[in-house]
Every structure is written in C-alpha cells, then in structure tokens.
Amino acid sequence: AGFLTMGLGSIPQQDVFQRANAGKTERIAVWGTVIGGALYFLFAAVPIYLTYSATLVDPAMTTALLAADAQLVLPAFVKTHLPLYAQIIFYGALLSVIMSTASGTLLAPSVTISENIIKELMPHHRLSQTKLLWITRAVVVAFMLLVVVYSLWSLQSETSIHQMVANAYKVTLACAFVPLVAGLYWKRAGNAGAALSIALGFVVWIAMEFIAPDAALPPHFAGLIASAMGMLAGSQKGLEGRLKSGVGLFYNRG
C-alpha cells in the first residue's frame, strides 16, 4: 500500500509529471523521467548503505537507537564515527536537501493554484502580472503556514518523516491521479468529470480517515476508487452541459 501510494501519488506531482512536461521533445521527456527515477534510487541507497555500515561498525549503538528511535541511527553514526570534514559534508548535504525540497514544495503548488485556478476565476481569465505575482506570494505564505501547522501537529503525534511524505502523496493519489490519467488517455474525459472526480475523491478520502482509518482498504485508496467513479459519472454525455450551467462562474465567461 505504501509503495503504491508513493508510486502513483508521485505521478501528478513534480517528481514525474512536471519533469516530463519540461522536456523539449518526447525523447527528452522520456529519458529525463527515466534518468530522474534512476537517480532517485541511487541517492536513496546512500543513507541505506550508511545505516547498514553503522550496524557493522557499532552494533551496540545501533541496537540501542533502533529500540529508541530508528531515525537517530544515521545522525548518531555520522556524529560519532566520521571525521569533521565528512560531518560537514553530510550536514551540508542534509540542509541542502531540506531547503531545496521545502522551496520546491512551496513554489510548485502555489504557482499551479495561482496560474491555473485563481487566474481562471478572474473575469475573462485575465490578470496583470503584478497582481498575479502578489497573489502567488500570498499563496506561498498561506501554504507555508499550513505546512508549519501540519509539522507541529506531526511532531506532537510523533509522526515519522516517512509517514509525513506518504501522507503528502495521499492527496494527489485520491484527488489528482484519476483526472490526470483520464485527461491524457480518455477521449471522453471533460471538465465536469475532472471536477466531480476531485470532489468525490477528496470527500471520500477525508471521511474514511475519520470513519475507518485502519480499514482493510486504506482511506486514500477508497478516495481513489471514488475519484474514478466521479470521472466516469461526470463524463457521461449530457452531464457536462448540465454542470456547466449550474456552475457558470467556472465556464464560458465572456
């Protein structure tokens, strides 16, 4: 479940979709995505090998830390057994990863929401670059505050970093995966189907998180199924026009 969550949930995010769209040609898009995935495996193996080295170099320390908090094994090993220059490289790389990930995590959804949602809600889909810049800045600040609140809540509930990352991918899996795939590969997919898919996926996912968080079918997979059903129902012939007339603010303005 965790592998599918992170694997499928990463497709609508910058990990896969935005990297593919950034390619100048189809060949570059394909190879850029494949090489990026291979580099992910390569860099992900580095802390695994270092942690395994800790079990060989200092098994007593590793056993004690695994019993207390497994996330402390690698930092304690670096601090205790590596020379100063290696510690500087490690902590510098760690800080660089944190800062680059944080900036990308804040900028990517902020620009997407400002450009593709807020701008589209404006009359005639027009918005000056200055106003768009200020809106993007405001959305970045809003996302930053939400992330800080979520981080503090996760700290109180003792949520691991891995679980926090998995939770982030649940959003795109339940809400964005089906509209993206249907929009790319299904000719009948439309705006109404996408809107209904996102709404149903989000509502069912959040509801199941409260009703049955430990069910055999994880809540975000229930949201994924609901999202697919919403796409199928919303893309039926005739429903697109009825939904457009009901939410005219979002369609055919000027």
C-alpha positions in Angstrom: 0.0 0.0 0.0 2.8 2.4 0.9 4.7 1.7 -2.4 1.5 2.2 -4.5 0.7 5.4 -2.5 4.1 7.0 -3.2 4.5 5.5 -6.7 1.1 6.5 -8.1 0.8 9.6 -5.9 4.1 11.0 -7.3 2.9 10.9 -10.9 0.7 14.1 -10.7 3.4 15.9 -8.8 6.7 17.5 -9.9 8.5 14.2 -9.5 7.2 12.8 -12.7 4.5 14.9 -14.5 6.3 18.3 -14.3 9.6 16.7 -15.3 8.1 15.1 -18.3 6.4 18.3 -19.4 9.7 20.2 -19.1 11.2 18.2 -21.9 11.8 19.9 -25.2 11.0 16.8 -27.2 9.2 13.5 -26.4 12.6 11.7 -26.3 14.0 14.2 -23.8 10.8 13.9 -21.7 11.1 10.1 -21.6 14.8 9.9 -20.9 14.6 12.8 -18.4 11.9 10.9 -16.4 13.8 7.6 -16.6 17.1 9.1 -15.6 15.4 11.1 -12.8 13.9 7.8 -11.4 17.2 6.0 -11.6 18.9 8.9 -9.7 16.2 8.7 -7.1 17.1 5.0 -6.5 20.8 5.9 -6.4 20.6 8.7 -3.9 18.1 6.8 -1.8 20.6 4.0 -1.5 23.2 6.2 0.1 21.6 6.6 3.6 20.6 2.9 3.5 24.3 1.9 2.9 25.4 4.3 5.7 22.9 2.9 8.1 23.9 -0.6 7.3 27.6 0.5 7.9 26.5 1.6 11.3 25.3 -1.9 12.2 28.7 -3.2 11.3 30.9 -0.5 12.9 28.9 0.0 16.1 26.3 -2.7 16.6 25.7 -1.9 20.2 24.8 1.8 19.5 22.7 0.8 16.5 20.7 -1.7 18.5 20.1 0.8 21.3 19.0 3.5 18.9 16.7 1.2 16.9 14.9 0.4 20.1 14.5 4.1 21.0 14.2 5.9 17.7 15.4 4.4 14.4 15.7 7.9 12.8 18.6 8.7 15.1 20.8 5.9 13.8 22.3 7.7 10.9 22.9 11.1 12.6 24.4 9.4 15.6 26.7 7.3 13.4 27.9 10.4 11.5 28.5 12.4 14.7 30.3 9.6 16.5 32.4 7.8 13.8 33.0 10.2 10.9 35.8 12.8 10.8 34.9 16.5 10.9 35.1 17.2 7.2 32.8 14.2 6.5 30.3 15.6 9.1 30.4 19.0 7.4 29.7 17.4 4.0 26.9 15.3 5.5 25.1 18.0 7.4 25.6 20.5 4.5 24.0 18.0 2.1 21.2 17.3 4.5 20.5 21.1 4.9 20.6 21.5 1.1 18.1 18.7 0.6 15.8 20.1 3.2 15.9 23.6 1.8 15.5 22.6 -1.9 12.7 20.3 -1.1 10.9 22.9 1.0 11.3 25.6 -1.7 10.0 23.2 -4.4 7.2 22.0 -2.2 6.0 25.6 -1.6 6.5 27.0 -5.1 5.1 24.2 -7.2 1.5 24.1 -5.7 1.5 27.9 -5.2 2.2 28.7 -8.9 -0.2 26.0 -10.0 -3.1 27.3 -7.9 -2.3 31.0 -8.8 -1.9 30.4 -12.5 -4.4 27.6 -13.2 -7.2 28.2 -10.6 -7.2 31.8 -9.3 -6.4 33.3 -12.6 -9.1 31.3 -14.3 -11.6 32.6 -11.9 -10.9 36.2 -12.9 -13.2 37.9 -15.5 -12.1 36.9 -19.0 -9.3 34.9 -17.4 -7.2 38.0 -17.3 -4.9 39.1 -14.5 -2.0 41.5 -14.7 1.5 40.1 -14.0 1.9 42.4 -10.9 -1.4 41.1 -9.4 -0.5 37.5 -10.3 2.8 37.9 -8.6 1.3 39.3 -5.4 -1.3 36.5 -5.4 1.4 33.9 -5.8 3.3 35.4 -2.9 0.2 35.3 -0.8 -0.5 31.7 -1.7 3.1 30.8 -0.8 2.7 32.3 2.6 -0.6 30.5 3.1 1.0 27.2 2.2 3.9 27.9 4.4 1.6 28.5 7.4 -0.3 25.3 6.6 2.9 23.3 6.4 4.2 24.7 9.7 0.9 23.8 11.4 1.0 20.3 10.0 4.6 19.9 11.0 3.8 20.9 14.6 0.9 18.6 14.7 3.0 15.8 13.3 5.6 16.5 16.0 3.0 16.2 18.7 1.7 13.0 17.3 5.2 11.6 16.8 4.7 11.1 13.1 7.8 10.0 11.3 9.2 11.8 8.2 8.4 8.8 6.0 4.8 8.9 7.2 4.6 12.6 6.5 5.9 12.1 3.0 3.4 9.3 2.5 0.6 11.5 3.7 1.5 14.1 1.2 1.2 11.6 -1.7 -2.2 10.6 -0.4 -3.6 14.0 -1.6 -2.6 13.6 -5.2 -3.5 9.9 -5.3 -7.0 10.5 -4.1 -7.7 13.7 -5.9 -5.4 14.3 -8.9 -4.2 10.9 -10.2 -7.5 9.9 -11.9 -8.2 13.3 -13.6 -4.6 13.4 -14.9 -4.6 9.9 -16.3 -8.2 10.3 -17.8 -7.3 13.6 -19.3 -4.3 12.1 -21.0 -5.7 8.8 -22.2 -9.5 9.0 -22.3 -11.2 11.0 -25.1 -14.5 11.4 -23.2 -12.9 13.0 -20.1 -14.0 16.6 -19.6 -14.0 19.4 -17.1 -17.2 18.2 -15.4 -15.7 14.7 -14.9 -12.5 16.1 -13.6 -14.3 18.4 -11.1 -16.5 15.6 -9.9 -13.6 13.2 -9.6 -11.6 15.6 -7.5 -14.6 16.4 -5.2 -15.6 12.8 -4.7 -12.0 11.6 -4.1 -11.3 14.3 -1.5 -14.6 13.9 0.3 -14.5 10.1 0.5 -10.8 10.1 1.5 -11.3 12.6 4.3 -14.5 10.9 5.5 -12.8 7.4 5.6 -9.8 8.9 7.5 -12.3 9.7 10.4 -14.7 6.8 10.0 -12.4 3.8 9.3 -8.7 4.9 9.3 -7.5 1.3 9.9 -9.8 -0.5 7.4 -8.6 -3.2 5.1 -8.9 -0.8 2.3 -6.9 2.4 3.2 -8.9 5.6 3.1 -6.8 7.1 0.3 -7.5 4.1 -1.9 -11.2 4.4 -1.2 -10.8 8.0 -2.3 -9.0 6.8 -5.5 -11.9 4.5 -6.3 -14.4 7.3 -5.6 -12.4 9.6 -7.8 -12.6 7.1 -10.7 -16.3 6.7 -10.2 -16.7 10.5 -10.3 -14.7 10.7 -13.5 -16.9 8.1 -15.1 -20.1 9.7 -13.9 -19.1 13.2 -14.7 -18.0 12.4 -18.2 -21.3 10.9 -19.3 -22.9 12.5 -22.3 -25.1 15.4 -21.3 -23.9 15.8 -17.8 -21.1 18.2 -18.9 -23.6 20.7 -20.1 -25.8 20.5 -17.1 -22.9 21.0 -14.7 -21.7 23.9 -16.8 -25.0 25.7 -16.5 -25.1 25.0 -12.7 -21.6 26.4 -12.1 -21.5 29.1 -14.8 -18.8 31.0 -12.8 -16.3 28.4 -13.9 -17.3 28.1 -17.5 -17.8 30.2 -20.6 -17.3 33.6 -19.0 -17.1 36.2 -21.8 
